[in-house]
Amino acid sequence: MKKLFTTLLVALVLVGCTNATAAPKENSVLFTVNGVSVDERQHYEMMKQRDAGKLTIIEAQRVLTSAVENEEVDNEAKEQLEKAKEYLTEMGQDFGEYLKSIGFDSEEDYLNEIIYPEYRMTYLIKEEITKDFDKLATTYAPKQMRILQFDTADNATAGLERIKNGESFADVAKDLKAKDTTYVGDLKIYNVKDTEFPTEISGFITNQAGPGLSEVLKNESTGVAYVIEMVETQADRLKDEILELWSSDQALTKQYRANLYKNAGFKVYDIDILNNLKADTTTAEYISQ
């Protein structure tokens, strides 16, 4: 694995025209089978064709995150390693043999090359999101609410009365919530400006400046009704919870991951790998050249 990464790294460090095709400076034989030898340049070309630059991203991430030093990150990474070992043991497979089969000499190598970089990247992404908290709060307008959907206005009226009398949304939902709904009355933070709500819900959110309980909100054409409790509208009072929400948002974290690559001056000097990365929707945004 280390040999492969060393061979691969030339795609990141070559100096010259971005239309160049990179190749290892050395060209020693990597292996021989049935009398046929495969050298570093042949292996490199096969890697480009089969992996489409994925290993370039993996190695770049390792370099990009190498300066992160955080005890919580270390603990999470080591816990993940232990979970992987436990899983393979339960499956009747020796973890050491498994590591050798995928190109790693030791648990430490696997931890440093694969697990640490991803957990460190997650840490860096959350740091960047935290820096932009005020801007993102304006963009998404997060609010904490309970939204409970009912099949009929009569059920909603009965449910609202029970809530006003002190029953919890959860208890009312057990008896009266609509079938096949995601609005089950649980306490959630919603990114209001990034969520498409039914008109009745949107109307209440727009007009509700602070905490409070709605009346029955009925859709006249379908008969479906809602009861909403606005719990918190001030994002700074929910900062920790909102940061956890944003840090698990795939679209947002993808954007910030791409920003980290761009801000670090990530450049690829092999035209084939560069084109592969640009053509891949999961990595195209990493490239600024």
Disulfide bonds with the S-S distance in Angstrom:
none
